[in-house]
Amino acid sequence: MTKPNEEIPLKRALNLIQTTFLGVGTAICGTMFAVMGRAVETAGPSIVITFLIGAFFALLGGLSYAELGAAVPGGAGGAVSFVRRAFGEGILTFIAGWYDWVGSITDCSLGAIVFAFSINYFLKWLEPYTLAAITLIFFALINFKGVESTGKTQFILTGVLISSISLYIIGSFFSFDLGRFEPLFPRGPLSTLFMISYIFPAYAGYETITQLSEEVRIAGKTIPKALFLSLIMITILFTGTAIATIGGASQEAYGSSDTPLQDAANYFMGPIGVIVVTFGSIVATLSTINGSMAGGTRIAYALSRGNLLPPVFKKVHPKYNSPYTSLALTTLLAIIFVLTKSVDFIVYVIALGYNVTAITVALSLIRLRKAEPQLYRYFKVPLYPYPTILSIITSVFMILTLSLESLALGLAFGLLGVVLFTLAREYSKRQMIGKKIGILS
């Protein structure tokens, strides 16, 4: 019988297709269904170019994740495991986990908001942000009882989601007009570049793939393949959806809307299109909320277990074997982000979290190439170190183009993290001293 606080080994049960669909399903959720209207309104038809540039930036960062995911596949947590291997249990490892946690929390919040607005599209009397908060509490209860999404479930959910998006793209052909792509740059090319950071969370699915590396079969080979397959699928789906939205519907139909794809689908497919898109968005958000909440909780638990957060957050429930204190904190923070009632703000915070983490992962790759040249790498970044250095530059660029509010909150959250890190380290030192004194006495 497993003791409450004893670490339970995870079963390697995910195959290549399941792992790929985990990355696709997690990425598509909120960004696909929430930001398309604002993105097109800001960048115009050139948003298609923005998505392609975003895919290239994601590829640069994904190369580092692919190499390290194959070389260090033995520990759950993704970025935290990579940075810990390269730099040990220090401040950089904490920063990687801390901002990765921020990304997961806000991703969870965005999923809840998109779900709530999808329901609100039909049930106008429901206040969407209240419903989003209630949804987060509901999934917290599910996670508290130890219920986990399996690879088979994610395969089905993502399959339904891809089918829904495909029908949306096909439906746009009935009213497609190439004239809607003119002018290509209505607000100039700079708006196209500045929107990259806004849509970039769409490509963060490879984070989920590496976070679950301990549960992937033949992880060293599967993770790089799944990562690149998911990136290809995400690029096709997002670019295709952007083209379908712009060409299939007038911008007045969906611009500044909280449900842009539903409104666009209603324009060129009628009520049936709304049902198809709404069903797809509900499926996407439900799977992403659960996955992001479980992932965020796991990151906080891992940080606490590594003495990088106060020990209270590594408590495990004696009956359900769930890290309930980390879960409670993750849920509370997700609800707080929901109550900001700003999708744009949340999307920028997601981008901040994932870009800071991506920088630490790239630095870890550089460090391990020098410190452990003998480490077996099933996949190696081609033309190293140029793609890795370029990925750091692109991440810095995306951070600098975020909103001032997001940068301010990100800095404040980082300072809070440093305080907690210092307190956790001090507590850990006192515990060690206490144990030594006890032994000596």
N, C-alpha and C positions, 0 to 999 in steps of 0.2 A: 504493500500500500504506500502510495506516494505521500510524503509529508507536505504540509501546506506550502512551505517556502522552498521546497526542493525543486530544482530546475527540471522540467520535463522535456526529454528529447523530442524533437519534431519529426514527423514521418515524411520521408521524401516520396510524395505521391503525385506531384504535378509533372505532366509530360510537356512536350514542346508546344502543342496546340493550346493546351490549357494555360500555360505560362504566357504565351503570346496574347491570348484573349484577356488575360488579367491586365496586361499592360494597355491594351486597346480600350477595354471597358472602363478602366479607371480614368483614362485620359479624356475620353469623349464627353463624359458627363456634363459638368456645369459649363465649361467653356463653349462647347458646341451650341447649347440651347439658350445660353444667357447673353453672350457677348456679340453675337453676329450682327445684330441691329446697330449697336453702338459702333462696332468696328467699321461697318460699311458706311455709316453716317459720317465718320471721321475721315477715313481714308478713301472712300468712294470705291469704284471698281478695282482700284489698285490694291485692295485688301487681298486679292488673289496672290499678288506678288509678295505681300507681307507674309502670307502663310507659307509660301515657298522659301523665303529667306529664313523664316522661323524654323522650317524643317532642316535647313542647312545648319543653322546654329545648334539645333538639337542633335544633329548628327555629330558635330564636333564634340559636344559634351558627352554624347552617348558612346563615343569611341572609348573614353576613359572608363565609363561604367562597364562597358563590355569586357575590356581587358581585366579590370580588377574583379568584376563579377566572376570571371573564369578562373583567375589566379587565387582569389580569396573567397571561395564559395561556401566555406564551412560555418559562417556565422550569420544569423539573421540580423536585419537592421540596415543592410545596404551601406550607405555612406558612412555610418558610424563604424561599421566593421572595417571598412577600407582605411579610414583616417586613423583608427586605433592601431591598425597593423603598421602604418607608416610612422606615426608620431607618438604612439603610446597614449596613456590616460591623461592627457593634458588639456589645455584650454582650447586648442584647435579641434580636438575630437569633440569637446563639449559644444563648440560653436557649430560644427557640422550637424550634430544631433539636434541642437536647440533650434536652428533655423529649418532643418528638415521637419521637425515637429511643428513649427509654425506653418509650414507649407501644408502638412497633412490636416492640421486643425482648420485652416481656412478653406481648404479643398472640401472638407466635410461640411462646413458652413454653406459654401456655394451650392453643393449638392442639395442640401436641405431647402435652400431658397428656391432653386429651380423646380424641385419637386412640389413645393407649396404653390408656386405660381402656375404650374401645370394643372393642379387641382383647382386653383382659383379661376382658371380660364372658364370652367364650367360652373363652379359653385362660387359665385361672386360674393356671397355673404360671408365667406370664410376670410378672415384677416390673414394674409399670406405669411407675414413674419411670425405671428403667433403660432401658426400651423407649423412653420419651419422649426421653431424652438421645441414644440411638442414632438415633432418627428425625431429630433436629436435625442430627446429623453427616451423615446420608445426604443431607438436603436442602442442606447446606452444600456437599457435593461436587457436587451438581447445579448449584448456583449458581456454583460455582468454574469449571465448564466452560462457563459462559455460556448455559446453557439457560434460556429465559424462558417463562413462561406467556403464551400469546397470548389475545387477546380471544375467539377462537372456542372455545378450550378452557374458558375461564372461563364462557362462555355455556352450554356443555354441562353443566359441573359444577354451576353454580347452578341450571340447569333441573332437574337430577336432585334437587338439594337441596330446591327448592321443592315438587317432586312428593312427596318423602318426607314433608315437614312437612304437606302437604295431606292425605295419607293418614292421618297421625297424628290430625289434627283431625277428619276424618270418622269415623275409628275410635272416637273418644271418645263419639260419639253413642249407641253401643250400651249404654253403662252410665252415661249422663249423668244427674246428679242435682243439681237446683238447691239442694237442702238442704245440699250441701257448701259453699255460699257463705255460710253462716251459722255463727258471727257474722262480719261483714265485717271488723271491726277487732279480732281476738282479743287483740292486745297494744297496742291504742291507735293513734291516728292518727299519732303521732310515728314509729313503726316504719315506717309507709308512706313517710313523707318521707325518713327516714334511709337507706332502701334504694335511693333514686334513684341515688346515687353508685355503688352496687354493680352495678346493672343498666345504667348509662349507657354502658359500652363497647359495648353492643349497637347503639348508634346512631352509632358512630364511622366508619361506612363512607365518609362523605363525605371523610374524610381521604385515603383511598386514591384517590378520584376526582381530587382536586386534586393529589396527588403525581404522577399520571400525565398531567398536563395537556399536557405536551410531546408526548404520543403520541396525543392526541385530535383527531379531525377537527373543523374549525370549532370550536375549543375555546371561543371566547367565547360561542357560543350553546349548545353541547352540554353544557358543564359545569353551568350552573345547572339545566337541564332534568333531566339525569341525577341530580343531587344531590337534587332534590325528589322525583323518581320513586322513587329508592332509599329515601328516608326514608318515603314512603307505604307502599311494599311491606314494609319492615322493621317498621313499626308494626303493620300488619295481621298479619304472620306472628307477631310476638312476642306481641301481645295475644291473637290466636287460639290460640296454643300455650298461653298461660297459662290461658285460659278452659277449653280442652280438658283440660289437666292437672288443674286443680282440680275441674271438674265430672265428669270421666270416671273418676277414680281416687281411692281413699281416700288421705289424706295419709300414712298409715302405710306405704303401698306404695313411696313414693319419697322421703320426708323424710330428710334427712341422707345421701342416697345420692350416690356418685360418678358414677352413671349414672342420673339421675332420670327422663329421658324413656324410656329403655329399660325401667325398672321400671314406669313408668306404662303404657307400651304393652303390657307383658306382662299387666298387670291387666285392661285392657279389650279387647285384641286377641289375647292369647296369643302363642305363639312367632313367628307370622308378623309381628306388630307389632314384636317385638324385632328381627327381621331387617331390617324396613323402616327403623326408626329408626337402627339401628347402621350400615346401609349409608349412610344420609344423613349421619350424623355423620362417618364416615370420609371421604366425598367432601368434606364441608365443611372438615374440618380439613386435609386434604392440600392443598387449594387455598389455604387461609389461611396455613399454615406457609410455603409457597413464596412467597406474595405478601408476607407480613410480613417474611420474611427478606430478600427482594430490596429491599423498601422501606426497612427499617432500615439495610441496607448502603449504600443510595444516600444516605440522610441523612448517615451518618457520612462518606462519601466527599465529599459536597457541603460539609460543614463543614470538612473538611481542605483541600479545594480552595480554599475561601474564606479560608484561613489562620485558621480558628476552632478547629481541632484540629491537633495536631502533624502535620507533612507525611508521616510514615510511613504514615498512613491514607489517603493518596491514591495509593498505589502501584497500578499496573495490571499484571496478568500479561501478559507479552509474547506468549504464545500464545493465551490465551483472552479477552484484553481484559476481564478481570473484576477489580474492586477487591478483591483477595484479602486484603489486610491488614484492611480494614474488615469484610469478610465473616468473617474469623477472630475478630475482636473481638466482633462482633455475635453470632456463634454461641456463643462462650465465655460471654458474659453471659446469653444465653438458657438455656444449660445450668445455670448457677448458680441462676437463678430456678426452674428445674424442680426442682433438688435441695433447695429450701426445702420441698417437698412440701406446700405450702399454696395451694390454689386461691383461697381467699378473699383471701389476701395478694396474690397475683398480680393478681387482678381489681381490687383497690383501687389497685395501682400503675399498672395500665393507665389507670384513671380519672384518677389524678393527672397522668400524663403528658399525656393528651389535654386535660384541663381547663386546665392551665397553658398549653399551646399555644393553646387556643381564646381565652384572655385576650389573648395577644400578637397574635393575628389580629384580634380586635376593636379593639385599640388601633391596629393598622396601618390598619384601615379609617378610623377617626377621623382619623388623621394624614394619610392620602392624600386624604380629602375636603377638607381644608384646604390641603395642600401642592400637590395636583394636581387642582384642580377641573375642568380642561379634559380630563382623562383620560376616554377614551370608555368608558362602562359600559353593556354590553348589558342587564345587570340591575342595578337599584339597590334597596337595602334600603328597603322602604316605611316610612313614618312615622319615618324617621331623625330623631334619633339614639336614640329610645326603645328599639327592639328591641336595638340594639347595647349600650347601657348595661345593659339588663336581662340580656343574655347574660353580661356580665362579672359581674354580681351573682350570677346562678345558678351560674356556674362557681366563684366563691369559696365559695358555699354548699356545693356538692358537695365541694370540697376540704376544708372544715372538718368535714364529716361522715364523712371517711375514717377508717380505723383509725389508732391512734397509731403502730403499727409502720410502716405505709405512709408516714405523714407524716414520721417520723424518717428512714426510708430515703430518701425523696424529698429531704429537706433535705441529707442526707449526700451523695447523688448530685449534687445541685445544687452543693454546695461543691467536690466533686471536679471537676465541670465547670468551675467558675470557675478552679481551679488549672490545669487543662489549657489553658483559654482564655488565661490569663496566660502560660503557658510557650510556647504556640503564637505569640502575638503577639510575645513577646520574641525567639523564634527567627527570626520573619519580619523583624523590625527588623534583627537582626544580619546576616541574609542580604542585605538591601538595602544596608546599610553596606558589607559585604564586596564587593558588586558595584561600588559607587561607587568604592571604593578601588582595585579592580582596573582600572576604567576610567581613573581618574586616573593610575595608575602606568603 
